[in-house]
C-alpha cells in the first residue's frame, strides 16, 4: 500500500519537483511513494486498492507539430480521431519516449500532469468526474498523488472532454 511522503522527504528528484508544483498550486494531496510499480493503470490501481478508472493516465501526443497532454481514465483508451475533432486540433499521434521526456522532463510510466518545462495544451477525460478521488503519477513509476478531475482541469488549464467514443 501507499505510504505518505511529502516535500523534503526521500522522494526522487522528479517527484520533489511535482510535489513543489502541487504545493505552489495549493493542492492538498501529498505525493506518495509506492513500494509497487504504478507504471500502468492496472499496476497503480492494484497498488492503491482502487478502481482502474480512478487512475488518471498522463499521455503525451503530438498534434499540429506540438506536444499535448491527455489525462485519461485508466478504464479506456483514447480515440485519437474523435478527440482531435472534439478538441479542434489536427491529427493526434502518440509521442515517442524521447518526445515525452523532452516535453515533460519525465519518462513514460511516471508522467505527472504538472512540473513540465512548459505548460502543454491539455485535455482531462470527462470519465474521471465519475470518481470523487483520482490518482495521477508524480514524476516516476513509483510515485502518485490524489486529486480530482476538477483539480486536474485547474492544474493543467485543460479542457474537460470525453476522450473516447
trRosetta pair geometry for C-beta under 8 A, 3 or more apart (Angstrom, degrees):
i j d omega theta_ij theta_ji phi_ij phi_ji
1 47 7.4 144 -119 174 29 62
1 48 7.6 84 -144 -124 65 32
1 49 6.8 -9 -113 -15 95 120
2 32 4.2 25 -175 157 119 143
2 33 7.7 139 -156 69 75 35
2 34 5.4 -48 -103 -92 74 83
2 47 7.0 86 -58 144 82 95
2 48 6.1 20 -30 -109 119 74
2 144 7.1 -82 -110 57 134 112
3 32 6.6 154 69 -162 36 94
3 33 6.3 -29 65 67 90 82
3 34 7.9 152 20 -100 72 37
3 35 7.7 64 -2 -33 109 92
4 30 5.6 50 -158 88 94 138
4 32 5.7 -60 -110 -106 38 93
5 9 4.7 -136 -164 77 89 149
5 10 7.3 -86 -145 56 129 65
5 11 5.4 140 141 -68 132 100
5 15 8.0 29 104 139 130 137
5 30 6.8 179 75 148 40 112
5 31 5.8 -50 86 99 91 80
5 32 5.7 127 25 -129 85 36
5 33 4.4 43 -7 -4 149 99
5 143 7.7 -78 63 -126 132 103
6 9 5.8 95 57 -8 52 118
6 11 7.9 -115 99 -30 11 130
6 19 6.4 140 -168 -156 50 137
6 30 4.6 -58 -89 -150 91 122
6 31 6.6 132 -112 45 38 80
7 11 7.7 -54 -107 21 32 138
7 16 6.6 95 -131 -147 68 74
7 19 4.4 177 -75 134 81 127
7 20 6.1 102 -114 -72 126 65
7 23 6.0 -18 -34 -36 145 147
7 31 7.8 93 -54 26 60 114
9 33 7.9 -126 109 -15 128 130
10 33 7.6 -14 87 -44 83 165
11 15 4.1 -116 171 95 115 118
11 16 5.1 152 89 -61 113 74
11 19 6.4 105 65 -18 169 140
11 31 6.0 48 -116 107 149 134
11 33 6.1 -152 -105 -65 75 115
11 138 8.0 -63 -160 125 130 127
11 143 6.5 70 -150 -106 104 144
12 15 4.7 85 59 11 80 106
12 16 7.1 -138 97 -11 39 86
12 139 6.8 -160 86 108 110 114
12 140 4.9 64 50 -34 150 150
12 142 7.6 102 -11 62 128 106
12 143 6.7 -134 32 -25 106 138
13 16 5.5 -50 -149 29 33 115
13 17 6.8 37 152 -20 63 99
14 17 5.7 -51 -159 30 35 114
14 18 6.7 33 146 -16 65 103
14 105 7.1 177 -126 127 102 96
14 106 5.7 117 -165 -106 137 91
14 110 7.2 75 110 130 144 129
14 112 7.9 172 155 -5 98 121
14 115 7.5 130 -175 123 68 139
14 139 3.4 -179 133 168 98 122
14 140 5.6 129 71 -48 123 90
14 143 8.0 171 92 42 93 142
15 18 5.3 -48 -148 36 41 114
15 19 6.2 45 150 -22 68 102
15 31 5.4 146 178 173 103 150
15 33 7.4 88 149 -84 170 87
15 138 4.8 56 -132 126 90 102
15 139 4.4 -165 -74 59 53 125
15 140 5.6 -57 -48 8 107 107
15 143 4.2 -21 -108 117 135 178
16 19 5.5 -51 -145 36 32 113
16 20 6.4 34 154 -19 64 103
17 20 5.9 -54 -150 35 30 110
17 21 6.5 29 152 -18 64 106
17 105 7.7 -55 101 110 164 139
17 115 4.4 122 131 -164 99 134
17 139 6.4 127 58 -100 97 152
18 21 5.7 -56 -149 37 32 111
18 22 6.3 32 154 -19 66 106
18 31 6.0 110 96 -88 108 136
18 112 4.5 -174 -113 -83 131 175
18 114 6.1 118 -138 80 75 93
18 115 4.5 -106 -87 -3 57 150
18 138 4.4 173 102 -168 155 76
18 139 4.4 -147 -23 -31 129 118
18 143 7.3 147 56 122 144 133
18 145 7.2 -164 141 -16 120 135
19 22 5.8 -54 -147 37 30 111
19 23 6.3 31 154 -19 64 106
19 30 7.3 21 -131 -158 105 63
19 31 4.4 -84 -81 -2 100 132
19 138 7.1 46 -54 -173 74 125
19 145 7.8 163 -94 -77 68 137
20 23 5.7 -54 -145 37 31 111
20 24 6.2 31 156 -19 65 107
20 115 7.5 100 62 -102 86 117
21 24 5.8 -54 -146 37 29 111
21 25 6.3 20 155 -12 63 111
21 114 4.4 -178 127 139 142 123
21 115 4.3 -141 -13 -67 149 87
22 25 5.8 -64 -148 43 30 106
22 27 4.0 -72 -171 55 87 128
22 29 7.0 -79 -178 74 141 78
22 31 7.1 160 25 -45 149 93
22 114 6.6 143 -63 65 70 151
22 145 6.3 -112 -92 177 162 170
22 155 7.9 -15 -109 -121 68 132
23 26 7.7 45 180 -69 31 23
23 27 7.1 -78 -67 48 26 80
25 114 7.2 -102 -16 -126 148 160
25 154 7.6 140 179 123 120 102
25 155 5.7 51 178 -113 164 86
27 145 7.4 58 136 151 136 139
27 147 6.6 -29 -156 -106 126 101
27 151 6.4 99 -118 -175 101 131
27 155 7.0 19 -67 -84 129 123
29 145 4.8 122 123 173 116 93
29 146 4.0 -152 -133 67 139 77
29 147 5.6 -116 24 -67 150 62
30 145 6.7 -145 106 -129 23 97
31 138 4.4 139 -133 -169 107 162
31 143 5.5 8 -178 -177 106 114
31 144 7.3 156 -152 82 62 26
31 145 4.9 -51 -95 -74 54 106
32 138 7.6 136 40 5 52 148
32 143 6.7 162 79 -151 44 64
32 144 5.6 -23 59 66 94 76
32 145 6.6 149 8 -92 79 50
32 146 7.9 46 -6 -20 122 85
33 142 6.1 23 -160 136 70 99
33 143 5.6 -28 -100 -97 57 84
34 37 7.5 157 101 -86 119 7
34 38 5.6 87 45 -29 154 114
34 44 8.0 -165 -19 -127 172 65
34 47 4.9 41 -164 168 141 142
34 48 7.6 -69 -101 -63 134 77
34 142 5.1 -146 60 -168 80 67
34 143 6.9 -172 9 -83 84 29
34 144 6.4 35 -27 8 121 105
35 47 7.7 -177 58 -144 67 112
35 142 7.7 27 -110 -153 4 111
36 43 6.6 -157 144 179 107 94
36 46 7.1 -93 130 100 156 99
36 47 4.0 -159 72 -101 122 114
36 142 7.7 168 89 -125 30 82
37 40 8.0 46 125 16 104 73
37 43 5.1 -30 100 169 83 147
37 47 7.5 -159 72 -54 32 141
37 109 7.8 -29 -177 177 108 119
37 141 5.1 -7 -154 147 87 114
37 142 6.3 -64 -112 -80 48 76
38 43 5.4 -175 -123 109 32 99
38 44 3.6 65 -155 -93 96 84
38 47 5.5 -92 -79 36 92 146
38 48 7.6 51 -108 -29 124 104
38 110 7.8 94 80 -100 90 73
38 135 8.0 -94 -163 135 144 128
38 137 6.6 175 110 -102 116 86
38 141 5.8 175 59 180 62 59
38 142 6.5 133 17 -108 92 26
38 143 7.6 -131 42 44 130 21
38 144 5.6 -49 108 -50 174 118
39 43 5.6 30 44 50 68 151
39 44 7.9 -165 38 -44 26 89
39 109 3.7 -17 -144 -155 86 112
39 110 7.2 -44 -109 -50 63 75
39 141 4.1 -1 -76 -141 79 124
40 43 4.6 95 53 8 81 102
40 44 6.9 -147 92 -5 41 87
40 109 7.4 -36 -50 -127 53 85
41 44 5.7 -56 -145 39 31 111
41 45 6.1 32 157 -20 67 107
41 52 5.1 80 142 -166 106 92
41 55 4.1 162 -142 84 86 145
41 57 5.7 -60 -66 -61 109 111
41 74 2.7 161 -158 -142 142 123
41 75 7.7 -139 151 -45 151 38
42 45 5.9 -54 -144 37 28 110
42 46 6.3 29 156 -18 62 108
42 52 5.8 -9 -93 -114 56 125
42 74 7.3 176 -46 173 49 127
43 46 5.8 -58 -149 38 29 112
43 47 6.2 26 155 -17 66 109
44 47 5.8 -58 -146 39 30 109
44 48 6.0 8 162 -2 67 115
44 55 4.7 114 88 -118 131 134
44 74 7.1 -149 60 -83 119 157
44 135 6.2 -172 163 101 122 130
44 137 7.7 -97 -95 -74 143 81
44 144 6.4 121 -147 -81 113 144
45 48 6.2 -68 -139 50 25 98
45 49 7.8 -169 170 11 55 3
45 50 5.4 -108 -142 75 72 70
45 51 6.4 -58 -143 129 124 16
45 52 4.2 -68 -46 -87 162 60
45 54 7.1 117 -109 56 96 88
45 55 5.5 -93 -57 -36 89 124
45 74 6.5 -164 -43 99 119 157
46 49 7.7 26 -175 -68 25 41
48 55 7.9 152 34 -82 139 96
48 135 5.7 -130 -83 -39 172 167
48 144 6.9 -67 -70 78 129 161
50 54 4.6 -78 149 66 126 137
50 55 7.4 144 90 -51 116 79
50 133 8.0 -105 -126 94 148 98
50 135 6.7 141 47 -6 152 126
51 54 4.8 95 66 -4 84 104
51 75 7.5 -4 149 -69 100 117
51 131 7.1 -154 60 -99 120 126
52 55 5.9 -43 -168 13 49 115
52 74 4.4 -117 166 110 77 117
52 75 5.5 125 101 -80 94 70
53 73 4.8 5 -159 179 70 119
53 74 5.9 -144 -97 61 22 78
53 75 3.5 1 -90 -34 87 126
53 127 6.6 -100 -165 149 107 113
53 128 8.0 -174 161 -101 79 50
53 130 6.6 -28 142 78 132 127
53 131 6.5 169 113 -47 94 127
54 73 7.7 3 -60 -144 16 91
54 74 7.4 -28 53 30 35 113
54 128 7.8 99 -133 -139 42 72
54 131 4.3 153 -107 -137 90 163
54 133 6.8 34 -164 95 124 63
54 134 4.9 -157 -172 -117 67 65
54 135 6.2 59 132 10 89 87
55 73 7.2 101 67 -165 58 50
55 74 3.5 32 65 -24 107 137
55 134 7.0 158 -99 -168 10 88
55 135 5.6 -32 -112 67 61 94
55 136 7.9 132 -168 -88 56 39
56 71 4.9 3 -179 -177 105 104
56 72 7.3 142 -156 66 56 26
56 73 7.0 -36 -100 -94 54 43
56 74 7.5 -86 -53 -30 16 87
56 113 7.1 -20 127 -46 127 128
56 124 7.8 -19 -146 -146 124 89
56 125 7.5 -173 -132 35 82 110
56 128 5.7 37 -94 -113 101 137
56 134 4.7 75 -34 147 107 129
56 135 6.6 -174 17 80 84 37
56 136 4.3 -32 70 -86 114 87
56 147 7.2 -48 14 65 148 114
56 149 7.8 169 -92 -93 129 66
56 152 6.3 -150 -156 -89 161 154
57 71 6.9 161 76 -154 46 49
57 72 5.0 -23 59 63 101 82
57 73 7.6 14 13 106 92 7
57 74 5.7 119 -33 -82 105 72
57 137 7.9 39 -132 -12 43 111
58 69 6.2 -25 -163 -160 88 105
58 70 7.9 143 -158 75 40 44
58 71 5.7 -16 -98 -100 62 77
58 104 7.8 113 138 -118 129 155
58 111 4.1 -132 93 107 119 100
58 112 6.2 81 -12 152 164 7
58 113 5.2 -154 -97 -71 124 65
58 136 6.5 68 -40 -162 107 102
58 137 5.9 -106 16 40 115 111
59 69 7.3 137 74 -159 46 53
59 70 4.7 -27 68 66 100 93
59 71 7.6 173 21 -85 74 27
59 72 6.1 1 7 11 122 113
59 78 6.6 -136 72 -18 158 142
59 94 7.5 -66 -179 -125 108 85
59 111 7.7 129 -79 70 22 143
60 67 5.4 -13 -169 -164 109 109
60 68 7.2 148 -154 73 59 40
60 69 6.0 -30 -99 -99 67 61
60 70 7.8 172 -87 20 19 77
60 94 7.8 82 88 -162 61 58
60 95 4.2 -33 112 24 101 140
60 99 6.8 -168 122 116 129 94
60 100 4.6 157 44 -112 141 81
60 103 5.5 145 -149 72 145 146
60 104 6.4 -125 -66 -29 140 121
60 111 6.7 -132 -27 -151 105 167
60 120 7.5 -69 -122 -165 94 168
61 67 7.3 143 77 -153 36 57
61 68 5.3 -25 67 63 87 92
61 70 6.0 33 -3 -7 115 118
61 78 7.9 -119 -55 111 136 160
61 80 7.0 163 -131 -124 149 111
61 92 4.3 5 165 -169 149 96
61 93 6.2 141 -164 68 89 29
61 94 6.0 -60 -111 -100 73 32
61 95 6.0 -159 -118 -26 16 86
62 65 7.1 4 178 -124 101 19
62 66 7.0 161 -152 77 67 21
62 67 6.0 -43 -97 -93 65 53
62 68 7.4 139 -116 14 17 83
62 92 7.5 144 67 -154 42 49
62 93 5.4 -24 55 64 92 86
62 94 7.8 15 11 102 84 14
62 95 5.3 118 -36 -86 89 80
62 99 6.5 -45 -61 170 115 155
63 66 6.7 -35 70 62 61 71
63 68 5.0 -11 28 1 113 133
63 84 6.7 -175 -127 -116 130 101
63 89 4.5 26 162 159 140 130
63 90 5.4 160 -172 67 80 78
63 91 6.6 -167 -124 87 77 40
63 92 4.9 -25 -76 -96 112 66
63 93 7.6 154 -72 18 62 64
63 121 7.9 -86 65 74 119 133
64 89 5.9 -111 -16 -163 115 90
64 90 4.4 130 -64 22 77 118
66 120 8.0 173 148 -143 100 83
66 121 7.2 77 109 13 123 116
67 95 6.0 29 -121 -87 99 143
67 99 6.3 172 -87 164 116 100
67 100 7.9 145 -137 -103 135 40
67 102 7.7 176 -40 90 148 91
67 103 3.7 -70 91 -114 176 146
67 104 7.9 -132 149 -38 152 79
67 120 5.6 -61 110 -128 92 125
68 89 7.1 -10 -48 -141 167 167
68 92 7.2 -79 58 -122 129 102
68 120 5.8 155 -134 167 32 105
68 121 4.6 -38 -123 76 95 96
68 122 6.8 173 -176 -84 76 39
68 123 7.6 36 158 -1 114 93
69 104 7.9 103 -91 -83 114 114
69 113 6.7 121 165 -138 144 70
69 116 8.0 -139 -61 -37 138 157
69 120 4.3 104 -16 95 105 129
69 121 7.1 172 26 86 75 44
69 122 4.2 -18 72 -106 103 91
69 123 7.5 -176 97 29 61 59
69 156 6.4 -125 87 -151 136 135
69 158 7.2 -96 85 -86 102 131
70 78 5.7 47 134 -100 153 148
70 83 7.0 23 -120 177 139 158
70 92 7.7 50 -40 -160 140 146
70 122 7.3 175 -80 -154 32 63
70 123 5.1 -3 -120 60 73 101
70 125 7.4 67 173 -51 84 90
70 163 6.1 116 -174 -127 119 139
71 113 5.6 10 -84 -100 129 123
71 122 6.7 29 -9 -175 100 110
71 123 7.0 -160 31 96 71 54
71 124 4.7 -10 64 -117 117 65
71 125 6.0 -125 103 1 65 85
71 128 7.0 -10 127 -35 103 154
71 136 7.2 -29 -142 -112 120 121
71 152 5.5 -136 106 173 168 141
71 156 7.0 -165 -18 -20 132 161
71 158 7.0 154 15 54 113 172
72 76 7.1 -105 170 77 115 74
72 77 7.7 42 150 -149 155 23
72 78 5.5 -113 -76 -64 155 95
72 125 4.4 92 -125 -46 50 139
72 127 7.6 34 -165 48 65 117
72 128 8.0 -165 -166 -45 23 108
72 163 5.0 -100 -108 72 106 160
73 76 6.2 39 81 30 98 83
73 125 4.9 -129 -14 107 80 148
73 127 4.0 -78 -9 98 144 119
73 128 5.2 -169 -72 -67 93 70
73 130 7.7 25 -104 35 149 114
73 134 7.9 -100 -110 -127 77 133
73 163 8.0 171 18 42 80 121
75 127 6.7 -126 53 151 115 144
76 127 6.9 107 28 -2 118 173
76 163 7.7 157 95 84 109 97
76 164 4.9 -65 135 -26 136 158
77 164 6.5 98 78 -96 51 122
78 83 5.9 -24 -174 -18 98 150
78 92 7.5 -82 138 115 131 146
78 163 4.8 -56 -120 160 80 112
78 164 6.4 -131 -130 -72 26 77
79 82 4.0 26 108 28 120 115
79 83 6.0 147 81 -18 65 89
79 163 6.9 153 31 148 70 55
79 164 4.7 105 -9 -137 102 52
79 165 5.2 80 -34 -38 164 75
80 83 5.8 -58 -138 42 28 109
80 84 6.0 32 162 -23 65 107
80 91 7.3 41 148 -170 115 65
80 92 4.0 -143 -158 74 101 108
80 93 7.2 67 -164 -80 156 37
81 84 6.1 -54 -147 33 25 110
81 85 6.6 22 155 -15 60 108
81 92 8.0 -138 -60 36 30 97
82 85 5.9 -60 -154 37 31 111
82 86 6.3 27 153 -16 67 109
82 162 7.8 -44 134 106 122 97
82 163 7.9 122 91 178 104 32
82 164 7.0 69 68 -168 140 24
82 165 5.6 -180 -49 -83 166 63
83 86 5.7 -56 -144 40 33 110
83 87 5.8 22 161 -12 69 116
83 92 6.2 -12 84 2 111 154
83 123 6.8 167 -166 81 116 171
83 161 6.9 118 -139 116 81 129
83 162 8.0 -133 -95 104 79 57
83 163 5.1 15 -91 -144 126 64
83 164 7.9 -11 -52 -65 102 30
84 87 6.0 -64 -139 46 24 105
84 89 5.0 -100 -148 76 73 85
84 90 6.6 -49 -162 119 124 18
84 91 6.0 -13 -118 -115 165 25
84 92 4.9 -155 -67 -14 107 98
85 88 7.7 29 179 -70 27 36
86 161 5.2 143 132 -169 133 135
86 162 7.1 -156 -105 60 173 76
87 123 6.0 -78 -95 -71 127 135
87 159 6.9 156 -121 61 85 143
87 161 6.4 -145 -74 28 82 173
89 92 6.8 65 100 -61 124 91
89 121 7.9 144 -88 122 138 149
95 99 3.8 -130 -172 95 102 122
95 100 4.9 137 106 -59 124 74
95 103 6.7 -59 -152 6 165 141
96 99 4.6 96 48 7 75 102
96 100 7.1 -134 94 -7 40 85
97 100 5.6 -51 -147 32 33 115
97 101 6.5 30 156 -16 65 105
97 107 7.1 12 -164 -151 98 77
97 108 5.3 -82 -117 -8 86 124
98 101 5.9 -55 -149 38 31 108
98 102 6.3 31 153 -18 65 108
99 102 5.6 -54 -143 39 32 112
99 103 6.0 26 159 -16 66 111
100 103 6.1 -63 -146 41 25 106
100 104 5.9 -22 172 21 64 116
100 106 7.3 -69 148 83 93 68
100 107 7.1 77 108 -148 118 31
100 108 5.3 67 91 -61 166 85
100 111 6.4 -90 -178 -77 114 137
101 104 6.8 -76 -128 56 20 81
101 105 6.8 42 -173 -126 58 13
101 106 6.8 -145 -118 70 58 25
101 107 5.9 8 -88 -90 100 58
103 116 6.6 -19 144 -159 64 128
103 117 7.6 -143 180 36 28 105
103 120 6.3 51 174 -84 112 133
104 111 5.3 12 141 -138 170 104
104 112 7.6 158 -176 49 122 66
104 116 4.6 -69 -132 -113 56 104
104 117 7.6 -179 -147 6 12 82
104 120 7.6 -38 -81 -26 81 139
105 115 7.2 -97 66 130 127 82
105 116 6.1 168 15 -137 100 52
105 117 5.6 129 -41 -37 114 90
106 110 5.7 -127 177 97 111 87
106 111 4.7 143 98 -107 126 61
106 112 6.3 150 -54 14 169 78
106 115 7.7 78 -44 94 123 102
106 116 7.6 -81 2 -97 104 77
106 137 7.9 142 161 122 148 124
106 139 5.3 -125 -113 -142 126 58
106 140 7.6 -126 -151 -65 103 44
107 110 5.7 39 69 41 79 105
107 111 7.4 -135 84 -58 28 77
107 140 7.7 35 47 -121 101 55
107 141 7.8 -49 88 -33 108 95
108 111 6.6 -15 -112 -27 36 110
109 137 7.6 152 137 -120 36 153
109 141 4.3 -11 139 -85 106 110
110 137 4.9 -179 -160 -180 40 132
110 138 7.5 -47 -174 65 87 41
110 139 5.6 -2 150 125 107 25
110 140 4.1 -36 -153 -164 152 12
110 141 4.4 -90 -63 -46 103 51
110 142 7.5 -16 -107 15 122 50
110 143 6.9 57 -152 46 108 85
111 137 5.8 77 66 78 38 139
111 139 7.8 27 -129 -107 21 31
112 115 5.7 27 79 39 134 108
112 136 6.3 87 -143 138 65 107
112 137 5.3 -125 -79 100 57 77
112 138 5.2 46 -92 -130 121 28
112 139 4.9 -17 -22 -52 121 64
112 145 7.9 40 -132 18 112 114
113 122 7.4 77 -159 -141 97 150
113 136 5.4 -38 -8 -176 109 152
113 152 5.8 -55 170 -143 174 93
113 155 5.9 79 115 106 119 128
113 156 5.4 -76 172 -66 109 116
114 155 5.5 -78 -65 170 120 118
114 156 7.2 -126 -73 -78 77 72
115 139 6.5 -29 80 -80 143 115
116 119 6.9 129 68 -92 114 27
116 120 6.1 -7 84 -17 166 103
119 156 7.5 145 -158 -162 94 55
119 157 6.3 29 -177 31 135 132
120 156 7.6 -36 67 -160 78 101
121 158 7.6 103 171 -111 48 78
122 156 3.9 -62 72 157 163 129
122 157 6.6 109 39 71 112 65
122 158 3.2 -76 101 -86 97 114
122 159 7.4 168 99 18 60 63
123 158 5.4 -175 -86 -175 14 118
123 159 5.3 -27 -114 64 71 86
123 160 7.8 130 -165 -106 67 14
123 161 5.1 -48 -157 40 116 111
123 163 6.5 134 123 -85 129 106
124 128 6.2 -76 168 38 95 139
124 149 5.8 139 153 -163 128 81
124 152 4.7 135 -116 109 137 116
124 153 5.0 -102 18 -73 148 75
124 156 6.7 150 -53 48 105 136
124 158 4.9 123 -21 97 88 133
124 159 7.2 -169 25 87 75 35
124 160 5.3 -32 72 -101 99 64
124 161 7.6 120 63 26 49 62
125 128 5.1 104 80 -16 88 98
125 149 7.7 -98 76 -127 63 115
125 161 7.5 -53 -115 78 34 56
125 162 7.1 40 -155 -140 68 34
125 163 4.6 -61 -106 1 93 121
126 129 5.9 -37 -177 11 55 115
126 149 7.8 67 -143 -166 26 148
126 160 5.6 92 -89 168 74 87
126 161 6.1 -83 -35 131 102 14
126 162 4.6 -43 28 -74 128 61
126 163 7.5 176 16 -9 78 73
127 130 5.8 -25 -177 1 57 117
127 162 7.1 78 -34 -128 85 73
127 163 7.5 -83 7 30 109 94
127 164 7.9 14 -29 24 136 106
128 131 6.3 -61 -170 37 53 103
128 134 5.2 -15 -160 -63 104 158
128 148 7.9 136 145 175 105 47
128 149 3.8 147 107 -89 104 110
128 152 6.9 -8 116 32 158 147
129 149 4.5 -89 -73 49 63 160
129 150 7.6 77 -108 -44 91 78
129 160 7.3 51 -45 -159 124 130
131 134 5.1 104 89 -68 131 84
131 148 8.0 -162 99 -134 78 67
131 149 7.5 119 58 -30 81 105
132 148 7.1 -43 174 -112 40 106
133 146 5.3 -15 -171 -165 114 109
133 147 7.4 128 -158 66 67 24
133 148 6.5 -65 -110 -82 43 75
134 146 7.4 143 77 -155 35 58
134 147 5.9 -37 70 74 82 74
134 148 6.4 115 19 -121 92 28
134 149 6.4 77 0 -53 138 69
134 152 7.4 -29 69 -32 133 132
135 144 4.8 15 179 174 108 130
135 145 7.1 161 -151 77 67 29
135 146 5.9 -39 -96 -98 72 56
135 147 7.4 127 -108 25 25 77
136 144 6.5 154 79 -156 33 77
136 145 6.0 -23 62 58 83 79
136 147 5.7 -8 5 25 114 128
136 152 7.0 141 -56 -98 145 116
137 140 7.5 -164 -177 59 101 28
137 141 7.4 -30 -137 -103 122 35
137 143 6.9 80 -170 86 63 68
137 144 5.9 -56 -109 -102 34 69
138 143 3.8 -86 68 128 106 104
138 144 5.5 -178 -7 -103 102 11
138 145 4.9 95 -74 -20 120 98
139 143 5.9 -9 53 71 80 131
140 143 4.8 66 53 16 92 104
147 151 4.6 -131 -173 82 97 131
147 152 5.9 103 130 -55 134 85
147 155 7.6 -39 -154 -12 147 145
148 151 4.5 96 52 7 80 102
148 152 7.0 -140 94 -6 43 85
149 152 5.6 -54 -151 34 33 114
149 153 6.7 37 151 -21 65 100
149 160 6.9 75 159 -120 111 115
150 153 5.8 -50 -155 30 33 112
150 154 6.6 29 149 -15 64 106
151 154 5.5 -54 -149 39 37 112
151 155 6.0 37 153 -21 69 108
152 155 5.6 -52 -138 38 31 112
152 156 6.0 6 169 2 66 114
152 158 7.1 -27 137 43 82 126
153 156 6.7 -72 -141 49 20 92
153 157 7.8 54 170 -116 53 5
153 158 5.5 -111 -131 67 56 82
153 159 7.5 31 -135 -137 100 7
153 160 5.5 -30 -92 -55 133 97
154 157 7.7 17 -173 -68 24 43
